[in-house]
Amino acid sequence: MEAVIIVPVFIISVLMMITIIPVMADCENVIFSVCDELRAESVKSAFRQNPAALPVSLKLRIKEENSRMSSFHMRFYRYLYTDGELDGLLQADVRAVFSEKNPIGILSSVTFDGCVRARAFTGKLHKTPPGSSGDDEEDDRIVYIFPEWGTKYHDRQCSYVKASCQMVYLSQTVKGSYTPCKLCDASSARIGTPVFCFQESGRAYHVADCRVVERYYVEIQKGKAEEQGYSPCSKCGGGGHG
């Protein structure tokens, strides 16, 4: 009699565990995706600020990667806020619901709540102490470098910069100002994707493998550029001291 009662219960318990384990793996995958997207946004925010990019890219990614998930939404989201002495914080609270049939045929629902907080990369190594000299302000001045070409930093009006494209991250603002390049199928790029725009000429944005993207520039603080080994352009002087 004991075997008749215990064995079926044991089998059903094992089958239920087999059902739950994939859901637990999906929950881990959801939190990994949130962490990964927050990490990427922490870096991107040093070059542009777009609060709408993360929720859109995160929702698309999680729905694409988790076929067993029945619903997903952001319960709470804060972008570049301050908490005490920490600034540039990002926080995402998410909820994912998974529906799985258990061995006795009843539809079970598993709700997973996750909260991840990160600090954005601001390009600053420390806060400027009171009474510091103007050298710090000069180091914070924006210059332009070519990450994959050259070792100089340039002024915005330098002919090298004007002739090249700028790397930005696709946002609704970029979409409103530029049209997607048809040669590289830029229309398929998602919000938050690195794209390239010729701000002095042309009204299209391009993806990285477009044949028109040979060299591109990004904005960076002068002090940071010099830390990375860049020196002033001999043509424009890197912007001088103005």
C-alpha positions as CSV (number, residue, x, y, z in Angstrom):
1,M,0.0,0.0,0.0
2,E,2.8,2.4,0.8
3,A,4.4,1.8,-2.5
4,V,1.1,2.4,-4.3
5,I,0.8,5.8,-2.6
6,I,4.5,6.9,-2.5
7,V,5.7,5.9,-6.0
8,P,3.1,7.9,-8.0
9,V,3.7,10.9,-5.7
10,F,7.5,10.6,-6.2
11,I,7.1,10.3,-10.0
12,I,4.8,13.3,-10.2
13,S,7.3,15.3,-8.0
14,V,10.2,14.4,-10.3
15,L,8.2,15.4,-13.4
16,M,7.2,18.7,-11.7
17,M,10.9,19.4,-10.9
18,I,11.7,18.7,-14.6
19,T,9.1,21.3,-15.5
20,I,10.3,23.9,-13.1
21,I,14.1,23.7,-13.8
22,P,13.8,25.2,-17.3
23,V,11.7,28.0,-15.9
24,M,14.4,28.7,-13.3
25,A,17.0,28.8,-16.1
26,D,14.8,31.3,-17.9
27,C,14.6,33.4,-14.8
28,E,18.4,33.4,-14.6
29,N,18.5,34.4,-18.3
30,V,16.1,37.3,-17.7
31,I,18.2,38.7,-14.9
32,F,21.4,38.2,-16.9
33,S,19.8,40.2,-19.8
34,V,18.8,43.0,-17.5
35,C,22.4,43.2,-16.1
36,D,23.9,43.1,-19.6
37,E,21.7,45.8,-21.0
38,L,22.3,48.0,-17.9
39,R,26.0,47.5,-18.4
40,A,25.8,48.5,-22.0
41,E,23.6,51.6,-21.2
42,S,26.1,52.6,-18.5
43,V,28.8,52.9,-21.1
44,K,26.6,54.5,-23.8
45,S,25.4,57.2,-21.4
46,A,28.9,58.7,-21.5
47,F,28.3,59.6,-25.1
48,R,24.6,60.2,-25.3
49,Q,21.6,60.3,-22.9
50,N,18.5,58.5,-24.0
51,P,16.2,57.3,-21.2
52,A,13.9,55.5,-23.7
53,A,16.6,53.3,-25.2
54,L,17.0,50.7,-22.4
55,P,13.3,49.8,-21.9
56,V,12.9,49.2,-25.6
57,S,16.0,47.2,-26.2
58,L,15.6,45.2,-23.0
59,K,11.9,44.2,-23.8
60,L,12.8,43.1,-27.4
61,R,15.8,41.1,-26.2
62,I,14.0,39.3,-23.4
63,K,11.0,38.4,-25.5
64,E,13.3,37.1,-28.2
65,E,15.4,35.0,-25.9
66,N,12.6,33.4,-23.7
67,S,10.1,31.5,-25.7
68,R,8.4,30.1,-22.6
69,M,7.7,33.5,-21.2
70,S,4.0,34.6,-21.4
71,S,4.5,38.3,-20.4
72,F,7.2,40.8,-19.4
73,H,7.1,44.4,-18.3
74,M,9.2,47.0,-16.5
75,R,7.7,47.6,-13.0
76,F,9.9,50.5,-12.2
77,Y,12.7,52.4,-14.1
78,R,14.9,55.3,-13.2
79,Y,17.6,56.8,-15.4
80,L,20.7,58.7,-14.2
81,Y,19.4,59.6,-10.8
82,T,21.2,60.5,-7.5
83,D,21.1,58.5,-4.3
84,G,23.1,60.1,-1.5
85,E,26.6,60.7,-2.7
86,L,26.2,58.4,-5.8
87,D,25.1,60.0,-9.0
88,G,24.5,58.6,-12.5
89,L,22.5,55.6,-11.2
90,L,20.3,53.4,-13.3
91,Q,17.6,51.1,-11.9
92,A,15.4,48.5,-13.6
93,D,12.7,46.5,-11.8
94,V,11.2,43.8,-14.0
95,R,8.5,41.2,-13.9
96,A,8.4,38.1,-16.1
97,V,5.6,35.5,-16.0
98,F,6.0,32.0,-17.2
99,S,3.2,29.5,-17.8
100,E,4.0,25.8,-17.8
101,K,1.7,22.7,-17.6
102,N,2.4,20.4,-14.7
103,P,2.1,16.6,-14.9
104,I,-1.6,16.6,-13.9
105,G,-2.5,18.9,-16.7
106,I,-3.1,22.1,-14.7
107,L,-1.7,25.3,-16.1
108,S,0.7,26.7,-13.6
109,S,2.0,30.3,-13.5
110,V,5.4,31.4,-12.2
111,T,6.0,35.1,-11.6
112,F,9.6,36.3,-11.4
113,D,10.5,39.8,-10.0
114,G,14.0,41.2,-10.4
115,C,15.7,44.4,-9.5
116,V,19.0,45.6,-10.8
117,R,20.8,48.8,-10.1
118,A,24.0,50.1,-11.8
119,R,26.1,53.2,-12.0
120,A,26.7,54.8,-15.4
121,F,30.2,55.5,-16.6
122,T,30.6,59.3,-16.5
123,G,34.2,59.6,-17.6
124,K,35.1,61.2,-14.3
125,L,37.7,59.6,-12.0
126,H,36.9,61.8,-9.1
127,K,35.0,64.9,-8.1
128,T,36.8,68.2,-8.6
129,P,37.8,69.6,-5.2
130,P,36.8,73.1,-4.2
131,G,39.2,75.8,-5.2
132,S,40.9,73.7,-7.9
133,S,42.5,75.5,-10.9
134,G,41.1,76.0,-14.4
135,D,43.1,73.1,-15.7
136,D,40.3,70.7,-14.6
137,E,37.9,72.7,-16.7
138,E,40.2,72.5,-19.7
139,D,40.5,68.7,-19.2
140,D,36.7,68.4,-19.3
141,R,36.5,70.2,-22.7
142,I,35.0,68.0,-25.4
143,V,37.3,67.0,-28.2
144,Y,37.0,64.4,-31.0
145,I,39.0,61.3,-31.6
146,F,39.0,58.4,-34.2
147,P,39.0,55.2,-32.1
148,E,40.1,53.0,-35.0
149,W,42.2,55.5,-36.9
150,G,44.9,58.0,-35.8
151,T,46.3,59.1,-32.5
152,K,45.3,62.7,-32.4
153,Y,42.3,64.6,-30.9
154,H,40.6,67.3,-32.9
155,D,38.5,70.4,-32.7
156,R,34.8,70.1,-33.9
157,Q,35.7,72.4,-36.9
158,C,38.7,70.3,-38.0
159,S,38.5,69.2,-41.6
160,Y,39.3,65.6,-40.6
161,V,36.2,65.6,-38.4
162,K,34.0,67.4,-41.0
163,A,34.8,64.8,-43.6
164,S,34.1,61.8,-41.4
165,C,31.0,60.4,-39.7
166,Q,30.1,60.4,-36.1
167,M,29.2,57.3,-34.1
168,V,26.0,57.8,-32.1
169,Y,23.4,55.5,-30.6
170,L,20.1,55.1,-32.5
171,S,17.3,57.0,-30.8
172,Q,14.0,58.5,-31.8
173,T,15.8,61.8,-32.2
174,V,18.3,60.3,-34.7
175,K,15.4,58.7,-36.5
176,G,13.6,62.0,-36.7
177,S,16.7,63.8,-38.1
178,Y,18.1,61.1,-40.5
179,T,16.7,58.4,-42.8
180,P,18.0,54.8,-42.7
181,C,20.6,54.0,-45.4
182,K,19.1,51.6,-48.0
183,L,22.5,50.2,-48.9
184,C,23.2,48.6,-45.5
185,D,19.5,48.0,-44.4
186,A,19.9,50.4,-41.5
187,S,16.1,50.4,-41.1
188,S,16.5,47.0,-39.3
189,A,18.7,48.6,-36.5
190,R,17.1,48.7,-33.1
191,I,17.0,51.6,-30.7
192,G,20.3,51.8,-28.8
193,T,22.3,50.3,-31.7
194,P,25.6,52.2,-32.7
195,V,24.9,54.0,-36.0
196,F,27.0,56.4,-38.0
197,C,25.9,59.9,-39.3
198,F,27.6,62.4,-41.6
199,Q,26.5,65.6,-39.8
200,E,28.1,67.9,-42.4
201,S,26.7,66.2,-45.4
202,G,24.1,63.5,-46.1
203,R,20.8,62.8,-44.3
204,A,21.1,59.1,-43.7
205,Y,22.3,57.0,-40.8
206,H,24.3,53.8,-41.4
207,V,25.2,50.6,-39.6
208,A,28.8,49.5,-38.9
209,D,29.2,47.3,-42.0
210,C,28.1,49.9,-44.5
211,R,30.7,50.5,-47.2
212,V,30.5,54.3,-46.7
213,V,31.7,54.0,-43.1
214,E,35.5,54.0,-43.4
215,R,36.4,56.1,-40.3
216,Y,34.3,57.6,-37.6
217,Y,34.8,59.9,-34.6
218,V,33.4,60.0,-31.1
219,E,33.3,62.8,-28.5
220,I,35.5,62.5,-25.4
221,Q,36.9,64.7,-22.7
222,K,40.3,66.2,-23.5
223,G,41.8,64.9,-20.3
224,K,40.5,61.4,-21.0
225,A,41.8,61.5,-24.5
226,E,45.3,62.4,-23.3
227,E,45.2,59.6,-20.7
228,Q,44.6,57.2,-23.6
229,G,47.6,58.5,-25.5
230,Y,46.0,61.0,-27.9
231,S,47.8,64.2,-28.7
232,P,46.6,67.5,-30.3
233,C,46.1,67.5,-34.1
234,S,48.8,69.4,-35.9
235,K,46.2,70.9,-38.2
236,C,43.6,72.3,-35.8
237,G,45.7,72.1,-32.6
238,G,43.0,70.0,-30.9
239,G,40.9,73.1,-30.3
240,G,43.6,75.3,-28.7
241,H,42.6,76.7,-25.3
242,G,39.3,78.3,-26.2
